[in-house]
Amino acid sequence: MIGVEQHAPQRSRRLLFVSRHYASDFSIKVGGIFQRMRMLLDGAARSTEALDILFFVDQYMIDRMPASVAKASLLQHWGIEATVHLAPRSTKRHGRFTQTALSLIDFREQEDFFRFTGPDQKDALRARVMPDTDLVIAHRLYIGALAHSAGLDVPVVLDLDDIEHRNLARQLRRPPHSLSRRVRFLELPSLKRGEVRTVLASSRTMVCSEDDHRYLATLGARNTTVIPNAIRIPTAAPEKSRDDESPMLFFIGAYGYPPNLDAGEYLINVIFPLVRERLPDARLLMAGEAIDKLPSLSRKPDGVEFSGFVPDLAEVYRRATVVCCPILAGGGTRIKLLEAAAAAKPMVSTTIGAEGLEFVDGVEILLRDTPDSFADACVALLRDRRRAQALGDAAFAKVSLLYDRKQIVEKVDGLFRSHASRRR
């Protein structure tokens, strides 16, 4: 029997990546959103002959910083060669009552979306779709909504790293319970309907976990592919913490993101005092972008060190004894846990903090959802370095198997080539 030779799809002639997440200096953008965007751009650069990127930004940034600066920064810091375009976000909105009424009917009128779905934004997107553009990649729901309302005749692949209606519902259930937040609950049905419609209208939608894939399937959206968040796995074995070092808990996050801010305050003010009652010499290291947004920073609590943005993660992970992830809201999957696992660090997380990741409770991570149980788990690992190391080693083995960035980029490359070929 003669076999049939299989050929991978050809590279696309031109690919357009569209996002609202912009930086003039990409060297400092290390948060989860930007790490995923970089991974997708790596896959896009491999799958196309020419890569265009369109960022929607505030007008003052266009006036102050030409697109050539972002192009140079992408090439220097991320190794991405692309033609970069900037377009303004919308500033027009209706009066408060009208805006609220419209947002209950059409999710594109809601606070997080109307800046990207106006007539000028549609025109800017259409202008960037060239005759040889084979595929548009819409980075997150904001741009997916724009791409489909613009009526493009090009296949659109949507990256839905967060399921936005579920993410918003979780955040609104957290304090403070103001009147304006209660009103936003009324927007959820419109957001849910619009999100499902946008997924269904896409050629393919990328989600970051099997949990998200199954959840969207229950809503009738089955055109999803799991593209997990991933990181570079170190080639050398991670450096071990020394037994003579002080017991150190560690949390990292971008505090401009409300779930990280909420988790940081919860760790500092609720969990860490319980740890100190049991282990008085324990310390807590808080790191991450926009750390000045943490209210606790001004109080300087005993035993808490605030590091802010950290250029060398290897150094802070070397200092950490136990990595904490007390996330109480949000969506997607936490890259901070993948980073901790790649450093072979023991992890304690809430269930929602580890949602969507394949770490097994008691084997590669400890999952605890009450302050006392979370603190007890931290103390147990701080006291028992052998158990902590076994947990960290198991986590390293799992992240190496399932979340190696090189393998995921190859999957992204294949997905983009497959859908770009459909226009031809």
Steps between C-alpha positions, in 0.01 A plus 500: 500500500645833397496764774386856439758761594367761742603863454464775761297802384707770330585826674242773451587791274404758763354479847346780710516488880273751677517592869422772752800403715782730395836609634769726362751291700426128490793409726296585811180326394526164676144458633279211397319685221824608336666162543209336319504768231871443446441126464227560240720746310782245496262251340370765260850601389578137417180446303509803269720671245400847623361594842296816564404608852228755571482647851207712620635762739406838645555792264765662720721191457475527122600865523789432737637166381513399131434140400866462401596507871274205577627318191861539615412394856320187380800398294757581770326347802266235357676414175181572302544663160176667393348811352331685785197729462329712764135609497307707757248358740156659502432778749134550418237381744141586586360640823508264796135393480510443123832318523366268771184427303695424181747277686214276615409436137837491323819398682704709257360810674637391837787676675768253397396480134363825355849647458584234242180451299417847364484597131855639499636179651321291238645718224850473650476121508366473144782725378760259639353193325702481179405305184760237598395477868406138561407513868408743779584409860275681747675528836224466762127563486524879452666454163291196409188714537657765276615251236157346455309829505740631232378232256841375390526251214806339662501207745522620862663299777403629845715466809269477802748452781232611749131420472397857563145458630611242756799712597284810550242311707771379736649844541162660569434251781811624682482808727444790496132453412425850371187604312692540174635145530151366565375675187773327301345164589220599261754505216596135541223345281588730210872430544443125514285498183744723314801297606348173379396662171853630447649156566257338256572761233875433516670244280656364817524620858805431715442441872763425761358196679284192460270651766429800277458272197239288679319800645458668161380171352213499751399839354500360145843636402703198391742661254773540763857375519699485823820703475628496858711772652861385496848605601858424405624203699852554637763270355689481829350369822348784709714618789385367838426722800748464784371349823663776703305779327208664677159353406366719220153507340479658157227654283535673165239672287413806294298699753319704238295181450230497773521125584876536566444809713228323697716190547798706612304679770340173610842339536655793688213577737326167556723203422847627589407607857376144559830365369695733732299380801622147430845591364617842628815516288309450171527776242296596195639637174257688275613574145347617175406791280296793645569392858423856613132414451511271806349695793718301741816647351458823699460309830821297458376193694758310706672224308375615157744609230371688192725457196288637216601411143767227497725477191661174619236247602760231557641695793166553678400138448834395649413700813146359522429196715130471412308670219146616584209555261196602709296617197129540578367614160605523137523262209748331270799323651771645722840526333644582844439137598669372185800720582509368857482141376780565249708621797410175685337697781225357723167678442195570714198632313129547521301269273411789271863610494606168350189466280566354157849371583573129523673514840366235739420599859740334740736390222617814317315771696297556816150643447344678797197730497470633857746735672582253778555204269706714261719625785537146642616370162757780470634436850523125440713553189715768663578259783547186290750586226521139381125483434511845341777391264315184401195710413715741299677221312165342405373837379814545288444160337136587419573845356780354286261239361193714428596869487826518304476819296687354203237229451208742538646745247516215247132432565415869448699503177306201368164648596572833327627330183193277485249785522698738277492239222121509497486844341704374208 
